[in-house]
Amino acid sequence: MPVPVLPNITAGEATTIASAVDAALGIIHIPENTQDTDSPTLFTREIQQRYHLMQLLAGASQGKVVANDNPMALAVAAYPVEYKIGATYYSFTGNINFACTASQTNYLYLLKLTDFCHERG
């Protein structure tokens, strides 16, 4: 399957959104011409922006199941997840080594997170 290529925005579009808050994500775009001598510095603004983006990605990765690091192992790993069923909150701390049994049926139950309201906060 080919990897999709996301289009870049133009220089004019970048100037237009500089300093603006992204309406969909709530991320503040770094102002144009920000320097290392500004307060906060360019470095600080870049780290803050990356931190916010990683927080958003962390939420999207909750409960994600991936192949184990060892491709020869019969195992999978799962990210931590918090979810709610009815009025009760549950959490799973994650696991890096769910063993699967060779030549046998292995069941992996996946939650569709949209079915469980994440109302904490």
PDB file as gemmi writes it, atoms N, CA and C in Angstrom:
CRYST1    1.000    1.000    1.000  90.00  90.00  90.00 P 1                      
ATOM      1  N   MET A   1       0.848  -1.174   0.000  1.00  0.00           N  
ATOM      2  CA  MET A   1       0.000   0.000   0.000  1.00  0.00           C  
ATOM      3  C   MET A   1       0.893   1.236   0.000  1.00  0.00           C  
ATOM      4  N   PRO A   2       0.697   2.160  -0.939  1.00  0.00           N  
ATOM      5  CA  PRO A   2       1.533   3.357  -0.977  1.00  0.00           C  
ATOM      6  C   PRO A   2       1.227   4.281   0.199  1.00  0.00           C  
ATOM      7  N   VAL A   3       2.234   4.972   0.653  1.00  0.00           N  
ATOM      8  CA  VAL A   3       2.082   5.923   1.749  1.00  0.00           C  
ATOM      9  C   VAL A   3       1.579   7.240   1.172  1.00  0.00           C  
ATOM     10  N   PRO A   4       0.485   7.786   1.715  1.00  0.00           N  
ATOM     11  CA  PRO A   4      -0.026   9.046   1.181  1.00  0.00           C  
ATOM     12  C   PRO A   4       0.937  10.194   1.478  1.00  0.00           C  
ATOM     13  N   VAL A   5       1.029  11.114   0.557  1.00  0.00           N  
ATOM     14  CA  VAL A   5       1.870  12.296   0.739  1.00  0.00           C  
ATOM     15  C   VAL A   5       0.947  13.463   1.058  1.00  0.00           C  
ATOM     16  N   LEU A   6       1.172  14.074   2.217  1.00  0.00           N  
ATOM     17  CA  LEU A   6       0.350  15.208   2.609  1.00  0.00           C  
ATOM     18  C   LEU A   6       0.873  16.468   1.940  1.00  0.00           C  
ATOM     19  N   PRO A   7      -0.002  17.288   1.396  1.00  0.00           N  
ATOM     20  CA  PRO A   7       0.460  18.502   0.730  1.00  0.00           C  
ATOM     21  C   PRO A   7       0.953  19.538   1.736  1.00  0.00           C  
ATOM     22  N   ASN A   8       2.012  20.245   1.388  1.00  0.00           N  
ATOM     23  CA  ASN A   8       2.493  21.343   2.218  1.00  0.00           C  
ATOM     24  C   ASN A   8       1.656  22.576   1.952  1.00  0.00           C  
ATOM     25  N   ILE A   9       1.565  23.440   2.946  1.00  0.00           N  
ATOM     26  CA  ILE A   9       0.880  24.714   2.730  1.00  0.00           C  
ATOM     27  C   ILE A   9       1.864  25.670   2.055  1.00  0.00           C  
ATOM     28  N   THR A  10       1.329  26.682   1.423  1.00  0.00           N  
ATOM     29  CA  THR A  10       2.172  27.658   0.741  1.00  0.00           C  
ATOM     30  C   THR A  10       2.780  28.628   1.753  1.00  0.00           C  
ATOM     31  N   ALA A  11       3.781  29.392   1.322  1.00  0.00           N  
ATOM     32  CA  ALA A  11       4.405  30.402   2.183  1.00  0.00           C  
ATOM     33  C   ALA A  11       3.364  31.435   2.614  1.00  0.00           C  
ATOM     34  N   GLY A  12       2.481  31.799   1.711  1.00  0.00           N  
ATOM     35  CA  GLY A  12       1.426  32.758   2.053  1.00  0.00           C  
ATOM     36  C   GLY A  12       0.475  32.220   3.110  1.00  0.00           C  
ATOM     37  N   GLU A  13       0.110  30.948   2.971  1.00  0.00           N  
ATOM     38  CA  GLU A  13      -0.771  30.325   3.977  1.00  0.00           C  
ATOM     39  C   GLU A  13      -0.063  30.244   5.327  1.00  0.00           C  
ATOM     40  N   ALA A  14       1.231  29.943   5.313  1.00  0.00           N  
ATOM     41  CA  ALA A  14       1.994  29.876   6.558  1.00  0.00           C  
ATOM     42  C   ALA A  14       2.019  31.230   7.256  1.00  0.00           C  
ATOM     43  N   THR A  15       2.207  32.295   6.483  1.00  0.00           N  
ATOM     44  CA  THR A  15       2.213  33.642   7.059  1.00  0.00           C  
ATOM     45  C   THR A  15       0.849  33.975   7.647  1.00  0.00           C  
ATOM     46  N   THR A  16      -0.207  33.562   6.965  1.00  0.00           N  
ATOM     47  CA  THR A  16      -1.569  33.850   7.424  1.00  0.00           C  
ATOM     48  C   THR A  16      -1.871  33.196   8.770  1.00  0.00           C  
ATOM     49  N   ILE A  17      -1.394  31.971   8.972  1.00  0.00           N  
ATOM     50  CA  ILE A  17      -1.728  31.272  10.220  1.00  0.00           C  
ATOM     51  C   ILE A  17      -0.705  31.494  11.332  1.00  0.00           C  
ATOM     52  N   ALA A  18       0.408  32.186  11.040  1.00  0.00           N  
ATOM     53  CA  ALA A  18       1.415  32.442  12.069  1.00  0.00           C  
ATOM     54  C   ALA A  18       0.767  33.159  13.250  1.00  0.00           C  
ATOM     55  N   SER A  19       1.042  32.690  14.452  1.00  0.00           N  
ATOM     56  CA  SER A  19       0.521  33.217  15.723  1.00  0.00           C  
ATOM     57  C   SER A  19      -0.931  32.835  15.992  1.00  0.00           C  
ATOM     58  N   ALA A  20      -1.612  32.232  15.017  1.00  0.00           N  
ATOM     59  CA  ALA A  20      -3.011  31.869  15.210  1.00  0.00           C  
ATOM     60  C   ALA A  20      -3.129  30.558  15.978  1.00  0.00           C  
ATOM     61  N   VAL A  21      -4.270  30.375  16.599  1.00  0.00           N  
ATOM     62  CA  VAL A  21      -4.574  29.113  17.266  1.00  0.00           C  
ATOM     63  C   VAL A  21      -5.316  28.237  16.265  1.00  0.00           C  
ATOM     64  N   ASP A  22      -4.810  27.023  16.048  1.00  0.00           N  
ATOM     65  CA  ASP A  22      -5.466  26.088  15.142  1.00  0.00           C  
ATOM     66  C   ASP A  22      -6.833  25.738  15.698  1.00  0.00           C  
ATOM     67  N   ALA A  23      -7.872  26.005  14.928  1.00  0.00           N  
ATOM     68  CA  ALA A  23      -9.244  25.809  15.409  1.00  0.00           C  
ATOM     69  C   ALA A  23      -9.557  24.354  15.723  1.00  0.00           C  
ATOM     70  N   ALA A  24      -8.999  23.427  14.956  1.00  0.00           N  
ATOM     71  CA  ALA A  24      -9.318  22.014  15.152  1.00  0.00           C  
ATOM     72  C   ALA A  24      -8.552  21.401  16.318  1.00  0.00           C  
ATOM     73  N   LEU A  25      -7.308  21.839  16.548  1.00  0.00           N  
ATOM     74  CA  LEU A  25      -6.458  21.189  17.548  1.00  0.00           C  
ATOM     75  C   LEU A  25      -6.166  22.041  18.776  1.00  0.00           C  
ATOM     76  N   GLY A  26      -6.361  23.346  18.684  1.00  0.00           N  
ATOM     77  CA  GLY A  26      -6.041  24.222  19.805  1.00  0.00           C  
ATOM     78  C   GLY A  26      -4.552  24.476  19.957  1.00  0.00           C  
ATOM     79  N   ILE A  27      -3.773  24.174  18.936  1.00  0.00           N  
ATOM     80  CA  ILE A  27      -2.328  24.377  18.959  1.00  0.00           C  
ATOM     81  C   ILE A  27      -2.016  25.785  18.457  1.00  0.00           C  
ATOM     82  N   ILE A  28      -1.134  26.501  19.158  1.00  0.00           N  
ATOM     83  CA  ILE A  28      -0.735  27.835  18.720  1.00  0.00           C  
ATOM     84  C   ILE A  28       0.391  27.703  17.708  1.00  0.00           C  
ATOM     85  N   HIS A  29       0.186  28.287  16.536  1.00  0.00           N  
ATOM     86  CA  HIS A  29       1.242  28.290  15.522  1.00  0.00           C  
ATOM     87  C   HIS A  29       2.341  29.251  15.955  1.00  0.00           C  
ATOM     88  N   ILE A  30       3.570  28.899  15.680  1.00  0.00           N  
ATOM     89  CA  ILE A  30       4.709  29.739  16.058  1.00  0.00           C  
ATOM     90  C   ILE A  30       4.691  30.998  15.200  1.00  0.00           C  
ATOM     91  N   PRO A  31       4.811  32.174  15.845  1.00  0.00           N  
ATOM     92  CA  PRO A  31       4.791  33.428  15.081  1.00  0.00           C  
ATOM     93  C   PRO A  31       5.945  33.513  14.086  1.00  0.00           C  
ATOM     94  N   GLU A  32       5.677  34.149  12.964  1.00  0.00           N  
ATOM     95  CA  GLU A  32       6.705  34.361  11.949  1.00  0.00           C  
ATOM     96  C   GLU A  32       7.831  35.213  12.529  1.00  0.00           C  
ATOM     97  N   ASN A  33       9.042  34.919  12.133  1.00  0.00           N  
ATOM     98  CA  ASN A  33      10.246  35.649  12.549  1.00  0.00           C  
ATOM     99  C   ASN A  33      10.580  35.510  14.031  1.00  0.00           C  
ATOM    100  N   THR A  34      10.088  34.478  14.693  1.00  0.00           N  
ATOM    101  CA  THR A  34      10.454  34.241  16.090  1.00  0.00           C  
ATOM    102  C   THR A  34      11.941  33.912  16.159  1.00  0.00           C  
ATOM    103  N   GLN A  35      12.630  34.528  17.089  1.00  0.00           N  
ATOM    104  CA  GLN A  35      14.080  34.368  17.221  1.00  0.00           C  
ATOM    105  C   GLN A  35      14.426  33.683  18.543  1.00  0.00           C  
ATOM    106  N   ASP A  36      15.664  33.243  18.625  1.00  0.00           N  
ATOM    107  CA  ASP A  36      16.144  32.647  19.873  1.00  0.00           C  
ATOM    108  C   ASP A  36      16.293  33.680  20.980  1.00  0.00           C  
ATOM    109  N   THR A  37      16.271  34.955  20.638  1.00  0.00           N  
ATOM    110  CA  THR A  37      16.380  36.012  21.647  1.00  0.00           C  
ATOM    111  C   THR A  37      15.014  36.479  22.137  1.00  0.00           C  
ATOM    112  N   ASP A  38      13.936  36.002  21.508  1.00  0.00           N  
ATOM    113  CA  ASP A  38      12.582  36.378  21.926  1.00  0.00           C  
ATOM    114  C   ASP A  38      12.217  35.655  23.219  1.00  0.00           C  
ATOM    115  N   SER A  39      11.134  36.103  23.832  1.00  0.00           N  
ATOM    116  CA  SER A  39      10.639  35.442  25.031  1.00  0.00           C  
ATOM    117  C   SER A  39       9.170  35.087  24.807  1.00  0.00           C  
ATOM    118  N   PRO A  40       8.794  33.815  24.789  1.00  0.00           N  
ATOM    119  CA  PRO A  40       9.688  32.654  24.868  1.00  0.00           C  
ATOM    120  C   PRO A  40      10.512  32.498  23.585  1.00  0.00           C  
ATOM    121  N   THR A  41      11.619  31.830  23.701  1.00  0.00           N  
ATOM    122  CA  THR A  41      12.529  31.659  22.573  1.00  0.00           C  
ATOM    123  C   THR A  41      11.909  30.747  21.515  1.00  0.00           C  
ATOM    124  N   LEU A  42      12.490  30.760  20.337  1.00  0.00           N  
ATOM    125  CA  LEU A  42      12.041  29.871  19.266  1.00  0.00           C  
ATOM    126  C   LEU A  42      12.134  28.422  19.718  1.00  0.00           C  
ATOM    127  N   PHE A  43      13.239  28.065  20.371  1.00  0.00           N  
ATOM    128  CA  PHE A  43      13.408  26.693  20.870  1.00  0.00           C  
ATOM    129  C   PHE A  43      12.265  26.319  21.809  1.00  0.00           C  
ATOM    130  N   THR A  44      11.953  27.205  22.759  1.00  0.00           N  
ATOM    131  CA  THR A  44      10.880  26.918  23.723  1.00  0.00           C  
ATOM    132  C   THR A  44       9.543  26.763  23.020  1.00  0.00           C  
ATOM    133  N   ARG A  45       9.249  27.638  22.075  1.00  0.00           N  
ATOM    134  CA  ARG A  45       7.979  27.551  21.345  1.00  0.00           C  
ATOM    135  C   ARG A  45       7.879  26.250  20.552  1.00  0.00           C  
ATOM    136  N   GLU A  46       8.993  25.832  19.927  1.00  0.00           N  
ATOM    137  CA  GLU A  46       8.986  24.579  19.173  1.00  0.00           C  
ATOM    138  C   GLU A  46       8.760  23.384  20.097  1.00  0.00           C  
ATOM    139  N   ILE A  47       9.416  23.374  21.238  1.00  0.00           N  
ATOM    140  CA  ILE A  47       9.233  22.282  22.196  1.00  0.00           C  
ATOM    141  C   ILE A  47       7.796  22.286  22.727  1.00  0.00           C  
ATOM    142  N   GLN A  48       7.253  23.453  23.043  1.00  0.00           N  
ATOM    143  CA  GLN A  48       5.869  23.533  23.516  1.00  0.00           C  
ATOM    144  C   GLN A  48       4.908  22.984  22.466  1.00  0.00           C  
ATOM    145  N   GLN A  49       5.132  23.362  21.214  1.00  0.00           N  
ATOM    146  CA  GLN A  49       4.260  22.896  20.143  1.00  0.00           C  
ATOM    147  C   GLN A  49       4.366  21.382  19.978  1.00  0.00           C  
ATOM    148  N   ARG A  50       5.592  20.851  19.987  1.00  0.00           N  
ATOM    149  CA  ARG A  50       5.773  19.398  19.883  1.00  0.00           C  
ATOM    150  C   ARG A  50       5.122  18.676  21.053  1.00  0.00           C  
ATOM    151  N   TYR A  51       5.263  19.237  22.255  1.00  0.00           N  
ATOM    152  CA  TYR A  51       4.660  18.625  23.450  1.00  0.00           C  
ATOM    153  C   TYR A  51       3.145  18.532  23.272  1.00  0.00           C  
ATOM    154  N   HIS A  52       2.519  19.616  22.819  1.00  0.00           N  
ATOM    155  CA  HIS A  52       1.067  19.607  22.628  1.00  0.00           C  
ATOM    156  C   HIS A  52       0.649  18.600  21.568  1.00  0.00           C  
ATOM    157  N   LEU A  53       1.420  18.522  20.485  1.00  0.00           N  
ATOM    158  CA  LEU A  53       1.112  17.548  19.437  1.00  0.00           C  
ATOM    159  C   LEU A  53       1.274  16.118  19.950  1.00  0.00           C  
ATOM    160  N   MET A  54       2.303  15.874  20.760  1.00  0.00           N  
ATOM    161  CA  MET A  54       2.496  14.526  21.318  1.00  0.00           C  
ATOM    162  C   MET A  54       1.372  14.161  22.275  1.00  0.00           C  
ATOM    163  N   GLN A  55       0.856  15.146  23.019  1.00  0.00           N  
ATOM    164  CA  GLN A  55      -0.279  14.877  23.897  1.00  0.00           C  
ATOM    165  C   GLN A  55      -1.498  14.458  23.079  1.00  0.00           C  
ATOM    166  N   LEU A  56      -1.723  15.120  21.955  1.00  0.00           N  
ATOM    167  CA  LEU A  56      -2.836  14.741  21.078  1.00  0.00           C  
ATOM    168  C   LEU A  56      -2.636  13.348  20.496  1.00  0.00           C  
ATOM    169  N   LEU A  57      -1.416  13.051  20.074  1.00  0.00           N  
ATOM    170  CA  LEU A  57      -1.129  11.722  19.524  1.00  0.00           C  
ATOM    171  C   LEU A  57      -1.258  10.632  20.580  1.00  0.00           C  
ATOM    172  N   ALA A  58      -0.872  10.957  21.818  1.00  0.00           N  
ATOM    173  CA  ALA A  58      -0.983   9.966  22.893  1.00  0.00           C  
ATOM    174  C   ALA A  58      -2.438   9.547  23.084  1.00  0.00           C  
ATOM    175  N   GLY A  59      -3.338  10.506  23.014  1.00  0.00           N  
ATOM    176  CA  GLY A  59      -4.754  10.177  23.143  1.00  0.00           C  
ATOM    177  C   GLY A  59      -5.233   9.284  22.013  1.00  0.00           C  
ATOM    178  N   ALA A  60      -4.743   9.527  20.814  1.00  0.00           N  
ATOM    179  CA  ALA A  60      -5.131   8.718  19.666  1.00  0.00           C  
ATOM    180  C   ALA A  60      -4.512   7.326  19.703  1.00  0.00           C  
ATOM    181  N   SER A  61      -3.438   7.162  20.459  1.00  0.00           N  
ATOM    182  CA  SER A  61      -2.753   5.865  20.521  1.00  0.00           C  
ATOM    183  C   SER A  61      -3.264   4.966  21.646  1.00  0.00           C  
ATOM    184  N   GLN A  62      -4.180   5.464  22.466  1.00  0.00           N  
ATOM    185  CA  GLN A  62      -4.679   4.659  23.575  1.00  0.00           C  
ATOM    186  C   GLN A  62      -5.271   3.355  23.062  1.00  0.00           C  
ATOM    187  N   GLY A  63      -4.833   2.252  23.641  1.00  0.00           N  
ATOM    188  CA  GLY A  63      -5.367   0.943  23.299  1.00  0.00           C  
ATOM    189  C   GLY A  63      -4.864   0.380  21.987  1.00  0.00           C  
ATOM    190  N   LYS A  64      -3.967   1.072  21.344  1.00  0.00           N  
ATOM    191  CA  LYS A  64      -3.447   0.628  20.048  1.00  0.00           C  
ATOM    192  C   LYS A  64      -2.670  -0.673  20.219  1.00  0.00           C  
ATOM    193  N   VAL A  65      -2.898  -1.619  19.330  1.00  0.00           N  
ATOM    194  CA  VAL A  65      -2.210  -2.908  19.361  1.00  0.00           C  
ATOM    195  C   VAL A  65      -1.205  -2.922  18.211  1.00  0.00           C  
ATOM    196  N   VAL A  66       0.029  -3.264  18.540  1.00  0.00           N  
ATOM    197  CA  VAL A  66       1.107  -3.265  17.540  1.00  0.00           C  
ATOM    198  C   VAL A  66       1.890  -4.567  17.623  1.00  0.00           C  
ATOM    199  N   ALA A  67       2.653  -4.826  16.579  1.00  0.00           N  
ATOM    200  CA  ALA A  67       3.516  -6.011  16.579  1.00  0.00           C  
ATOM    201  C   ALA A  67       4.610  -5.835  17.632  1.00  0.00           C  
ATOM    202  N   ASN A  68       5.009  -6.925  18.227  1.00  0.00           N  
ATOM    203  CA  ASN A  68       6.098  -6.915  19.190  1.00  0.00           C  
ATOM    204  C   ASN A  68       7.388  -6.501  18.498  1.00  0.00           C  
ATOM    205  N   ASP A  69       8.356  -5.959  19.252  1.00  0.00           N  
ATOM    206  CA  ASP A  69       9.640  -5.524  18.681  1.00  0.00           C  
ATOM    207  C   ASP A  69      10.383  -6.651  17.976  1.00  0.00           C  
ATOM    208  N   ASN A  70      10.212  -7.869  18.461  1.00  0.00           N  
ATOM    209  CA  ASN A  70      10.898  -9.026  17.887  1.00  0.00           C  
ATOM    210  C   ASN A  70       9.983  -9.644  16.829  1.00  0.00           C  
ATOM    211  N   PRO A  71      10.316  -9.497  15.540  1.00  0.00           N  
ATOM    212  CA  PRO A  71       9.420 -10.020  14.496  1.00  0.00           C  
ATOM    213  C   PRO A  71       9.285 -11.536  14.508  1.00  0.00           C  
ATOM    214  N   MET A  72      10.207 -12.251  15.169  1.00  0.00           N  
ATOM    215  CA  MET A  72      10.136 -13.710  15.224  1.00  0.00           C  
ATOM    216  C   MET A  72       9.283 -14.200  16.400  1.00  0.00           C  
ATOM    217  N   ALA A  73       8.952 -13.295  17.314  1.00  0.00           N  
ATOM    218  CA  ALA A  73       8.164 -13.679  18.490  1.00  0.00           C  
ATOM    219  C   ALA A  73       6.689 -13.763  18.127  1.00  0.00           C  
ATOM    220  N   LEU A  74       6.021 -14.696  18.722  1.00  0.00           N  
ATOM    221  CA  LEU A  74       4.566 -14.791  18.563  1.00  0.00           C  
ATOM    222  C   LEU A  74       3.935 -13.963  19.676  1.00  0.00           C  
ATOM    223  N   ALA A  75       4.004 -12.640  19.512  1.00  0.00           N  
ATOM    224  CA  ALA A  75       3.514 -11.757  20.559  1.00  0.00           C  
ATOM    225  C   ALA A  75       3.113 -10.414  19.955  1.00  0.00           C  
ATOM    226  N   VAL A  76       2.253  -9.713  20.661  1.00  0.00           N  
ATOM    227  CA  VAL A  76       1.869  -8.352  20.296  1.00  0.00           C  
ATOM    228  C   VAL A  76       2.001  -7.472  21.528  1.00  0.00           C  
ATOM    229  N   ALA A  77       1.981  -6.176  21.321  1.00  0.00           N  
ATOM    230  CA  ALA A  77       2.037  -5.210  22.416  1.00  0.00           C  
ATOM    231  C   ALA A  77       0.801  -4.322  22.327  1.00  0.00           C  
ATOM    232  N   ALA A  78       0.391  -3.760  23.457  1.00  0.00           N  
ATOM    233  CA  ALA A  78      -0.766  -2.867  23.479  1.00  0.00           C  
ATOM    234  C   ALA A  78      -0.465  -1.651  24.347  1.00  0.00           C  
ATOM    235  N   TYR A  79      -0.874  -0.477  23.856  1.00  0.00           N  
ATOM    236  CA  TYR A  79      -0.695   0.761  24.601  1.00  0.00           C  
ATOM    237  C   TYR A  79      -1.731   0.829  25.733  1.00  0.00           C  
ATOM    238  N   PRO A  80      -1.437   1.607  26.778  1.00  0.00           N  
ATOM    239  CA  PRO A  80      -2.421   1.803  27.852  1.00  0.00           C  
ATOM    240  C   PRO A  80      -3.689   2.483  27.321  1.00  0.00           C  
ATOM    241  N   VAL A  81      -4.784   2.278  28.025  1.00  0.00           N  
ATOM    242  CA  VAL A  81      -6.046   2.900  27.626  1.00  0.00           C  
ATOM    243  C   VAL A  81      -6.928   3.095  28.851  1.00  0.00           C  
ATOM    244  N   GLU A  82      -7.669   4.189  28.868  1.00  0.00           N  
ATOM    245  CA  GLU A  82      -8.716   4.424  29.863  1.00  0.00           C  
ATOM    246  C   GLU A  82     -10.034   4.469  29.100  1.00  0.00           C  
ATOM    247  N   TYR A  83     -11.059   3.859  29.653  1.00  0.00           N  
ATOM    248  CA  TYR A  83     -12.350   3.849  28.984  1.00  0.00           C  
ATOM    249  C   TYR A  83     -13.452   3.742  30.020  1.00  0.00           C  
ATOM    250  N   LYS A  84     -14.668   3.949  29.582  1.00  0.00           N  
ATOM    251  CA  LYS A  84     -15.825   3.951  30.461  1.00  0.00           C  
ATOM    252  C   LYS A  84     -16.896   3.058  29.866  1.00  0.00           C  
ATOM    253  N   ILE A  85     -17.446   2.181  30.681  1.00  0.00           N  
ATOM    254  CA  ILE A  85     -18.598   1.376  30.299  1.00  0.00           C  
ATOM    255  C   ILE A  85     -19.690   1.701  31.298  1.00  0.00           C  
ATOM    256  N   GLY A  86     -20.774   2.255  30.804  1.00  0.00           N  
ATOM    257  CA  GLY A  86     -21.823   2.716  31.703  1.00  0.00           C  
ATOM    258  C   GLY A  86     -21.285   3.847  32.561  1.00  0.00           C  
ATOM    259  N   ALA A  87     -21.394   3.703  33.869  1.00  0.00           N  
ATOM    260  CA  ALA A  87     -20.901   4.734  34.784  1.00  0.00           C  
ATOM    261  C   ALA A  87     -19.548   4.370  35.381  1.00  0.00           C  
ATOM    262  N   THR A  88     -18.978   3.266  34.943  1.00  0.00           N  
ATOM    263  CA  THR A  88     -17.736   2.777  35.542  1.00  0.00           C  
ATOM    264  C   THR A  88     -16.544   3.034  34.631  1.00  0.00           C  
ATOM    265  N   TYR A  89     -15.476   3.603  35.226  1.00  0.00           N  
ATOM    266  CA  TYR A  89     -14.227   3.834  34.504  1.00  0.00           C  
ATOM    267  C   TYR A  89     -13.311   2.632  34.662  1.00  0.00           C  
ATOM    268  N   TYR A  90     -12.618   2.293  33.599  1.00  0.00           N  
ATOM    269  CA  TYR A  90     -11.650   1.208  33.611  1.00  0.00           C  
ATOM    270  C   TYR A  90     -10.341   1.714  33.022  1.00  0.00           C  
ATOM    271  N   SER A  91      -9.279   1.032  33.341  1.00  0.00           N  
ATOM    272  CA  SER A  91      -8.009   1.367  32.698  1.00  0.00           C  
ATOM    273  C   SER A  91      -7.207   0.093  32.492  1.00  0.00           C  
ATOM    274  N   PHE A  92      -6.397   0.125  31.464  1.00  0.00           N  
ATOM    275  CA  PHE A  92      -5.487  -0.960  31.158  1.00  0.00           C  
ATOM    276  C   PHE A  92      -4.113  -0.326  31.064  1.00  0.00           C  
ATOM    277  N   THR A  93      -3.145  -0.843  31.795  1.00  0.00           N  
ATOM    278  CA  THR A  93      -1.829  -0.210  31.873  1.00  0.00           C  
ATOM    279  C   THR A  93      -0.931  -0.503  30.688  1.00  0.00           C  
ATOM    280  N   GLY A  94      -1.382  -1.334  29.777  1.00  0.00           N  
ATOM    281  CA  GLY A  94      -0.566  -1.674  28.619  1.00  0.00           C  
ATOM    282  C   GLY A  94       0.285  -2.894  28.890  1.00  0.00           C  
ATOM    283  N   ASN A  95       0.804  -3.475  27.819  1.00  0.00           N  
ATOM    284  CA  ASN A  95       1.644  -4.662  27.943  1.00  0.00           C  
ATOM    285  C   ASN A  95       2.504  -4.744  26.698  1.00  0.00           C  
ATOM    286  N   ILE A  96       3.772  -5.052  26.863  1.00  0.00           N  
ATOM    287  CA  ILE A  96       4.658  -5.118  25.702  1.00  0.00           C  
ATOM    288  C   ILE A  96       4.864  -6.528  25.184  1.00  0.00           C  
ATOM    289  N   ASN A  97       4.224  -7.526  25.831  1.00  0.00           N  
ATOM    290  CA  ASN A  97       4.509  -8.891  25.403  1.00  0.00           C  
ATOM    291  C   ASN A  97       3.313  -9.818  25.634  1.00  0.00           C  
ATOM    292  N   PHE A  98       2.245  -9.614  24.860  1.00  0.00           N  
ATOM    293  CA  PHE A  98       1.134 -10.553  24.908  1.00  0.00           C  
ATOM    294  C   PHE A  98       1.519 -11.756  24.060  1.00  0.00           C  
ATOM    295  N   ALA A  99       1.731 -12.874  24.694  1.00  0.00           N  
ATOM    296  CA  ALA A  99       2.151 -14.069  23.959  1.00  0.00           C  
ATOM    297  C   ALA A  99       0.981 -14.674  23.196  1.00  0.00           C  
ATOM    298  N   CYS A 100       1.262 -15.103  21.993  1.00  0.00           N  
ATOM    299  CA  CYS A 100       0.294 -15.826  21.171  1.00  0.00           C  
ATOM    300  C   CYS A 100       0.803 -17.260  21.032  1.00  0.00           C  
ATOM    301  N   THR A 101      -0.106 -18.184  20.925  1.00  0.00           N  
ATOM    302  CA  THR A 101       0.265 -19.588  20.853  1.00  0.00           C  
ATOM    303  C   THR A 101       0.302 -20.038  19.397  1.00  0.00           C  
ATOM    304  N   ALA A 102       1.400 -20.647  18.998  1.00  0.00           N  
ATOM    305  CA  ALA A 102       1.553 -21.111  17.617  1.00  0.00           C  
ATOM    306  C   ALA A 102       0.563 -22.224  17.315  1.00  0.00           C  
ATOM    307  N   SER A 103       0.051 -22.234  16.108  1.00  0.00           N  
ATOM    308  CA  SER A 103      -0.845 -23.276  15.608  1.00  0.00           C  
ATOM    309  C   SER A 103      -2.121 -23.407  16.424  1.00  0.00           C  
ATOM    310  N   GLN A 104      -2.511 -22.357  17.109  1.00  0.00           N  
ATOM    311  CA  GLN A 104      -3.767 -22.343  17.843  1.00  0.00           C  
ATOM    312  C   GLN A 104      -4.465 -21.015  17.573  1.00  0.00           C  
ATOM    313  N   THR A 105      -5.765 -20.985  17.824  1.00  0.00           N  
ATOM    314  CA  THR A 105      -6.504 -19.749  17.669  1.00  0.00           C  
ATOM    315  C   THR A 105      -6.207 -18.846  18.858  1.00  0.00           C  
ATOM    316  N   ASN A 106      -5.850 -17.615  18.574  1.00  0.00           N  
ATOM    317  CA  ASN A 106      -5.595 -16.613  19.607  1.00  0.00           C  
ATOM    318  C   ASN A 106      -6.613 -15.501  19.439  1.00  0.00           C  
ATOM    319  N   TYR A 107      -7.268 -15.115  20.514  1.00  0.00           N  
ATOM    320  CA  TYR A 107      -8.279 -14.076  20.464  1.00  0.00           C  
ATOM    321  C   TYR A 107      -7.704 -12.780  21.014  1.00  0.00           C  
ATOM    322  N   LEU A 108      -7.967 -11.725  20.299  1.00  0.00           N  
ATOM    323  CA  LEU A 108      -7.564 -10.404  20.731  1.00  0.00           C  
ATOM    324  C   LEU A 108      -8.802  -9.528  20.639  1.00  0.00           C  
ATOM    325  N   TYR A 109      -9.287  -9.040  21.769  1.00  0.00           N  
ATOM    326  CA  TYR A 109     -10.499  -8.246  21.806  1.00  0.00           C  
ATOM    327  C   TYR A 109     -10.129  -6.779  21.705  1.00  0.00           C  
ATOM    328  N   LEU A 110     -10.681  -6.109  20.726  1.00  0.00           N  
ATOM    329  CA  LEU A 110     -10.403  -4.702  20.515  1.00  0.00           C  
ATOM    330  C   LEU A 110     -11.630  -3.889  20.872  1.00  0.00           C  
ATOM    331  N   LEU A 111     -11.401  -2.787  21.555  1.00  0.00           N  
ATOM    332  CA  LEU A 111     -12.485  -1.880  21.889  1.00  0.00           C  
ATOM    333  C   LEU A 111     -12.604  -0.832  20.802  1.00  0.00           C  
ATOM    334  N   LYS A 112     -13.803  -0.547  20.433  1.00  0.00           N  
ATOM    335  CA  LYS A 112     -14.031   0.582  19.552  1.00  0.00           C  
ATOM    336  C   LYS A 112     -14.255   1.774  20.476  1.00  0.00           C  
ATOM    337  N   LEU A 113     -13.226   2.631  20.601  1.00  0.00           N  
ATOM    338  CA  LEU A 113     -13.255   3.689  21.607  1.00  0.00           C  
ATOM    339  C   LEU A 113     -14.408   4.656  21.423  1.00  0.00           C  
ATOM    340  N   THR A 114     -14.953   4.765  20.226  1.00  0.00           N  
ATOM    341  CA  THR A 114     -16.085   5.664  20.048  1.00  0.00           C  
ATOM    342  C   THR A 114     -17.336   5.121  20.751  1.00  0.00           C  
ATOM    343  N   ASP A 115     -17.341   3.835  21.087  1.00  0.00           N  
ATOM    344  CA  ASP A 115     -18.480   3.269  21.810  1.00  0.00           C  
ATOM    345  C   ASP A 115     -18.420   3.581  23.305  1.00  0.00           C  
ATOM    346  N   PHE A 116     -17.248   4.015  23.765  1.00  0.00           N  
ATOM    347  CA  PHE A 116     -17.063   4.280  25.193  1.00  0.00           C  
ATOM    348  C   PHE A 116     -16.682   5.734  25.355  1.00  0.00           C  
ATOM    349  N   CYS A 117     -17.502   6.457  26.061  1.00  0.00           N  
ATOM    350  CA  CYS A 117     -17.312   7.885  26.227  1.00  0.00           C  
ATOM    351  C   CYS A 117     -16.154   8.152  27.179  1.00  0.00           C  
ATOM    352  N   HIS A 118     -15.163   8.887  26.756  1.00  0.00           N  
ATOM    353  CA  HIS A 118     -14.035   9.261  27.611  1.00  0.00           C  
ATOM    354  C   HIS A 118     -14.343  10.629  28.201  1.00  0.00           C  
ATOM    355  N   GLU A 119     -14.992  10.651  29.362  1.00  0.00           N  
ATOM    356  CA  GLU A 119     -15.487  11.890  29.936  1.00  0.00           C  
ATOM    357  C   GLU A 119     -14.644  12.378  31.103  1.00  0.00           C  
ATOM    358  N   ARG A 120     -13.527  11.750  31.383  1.00  0.00           N  
ATOM    359  CA  ARG A 120     -12.694  12.190  32.492  1.00  0.00           C  
ATOM    360  C   ARG A 120     -12.120  13.550  32.225  1.00  0.00           C  
ATOM    361  N   GLY A 121     -11.820  14.248  33.284  1.00  0.00           N  
ATOM    362  CA  GLY A 121     -11.115  15.491  33.062  1.00  0.00           C  
ATOM    363  C   GLY A 121     -11.735  16.583  33.814  1.00  0.00           C  
TER     364      GLY A 121                                                      
END                                                                             
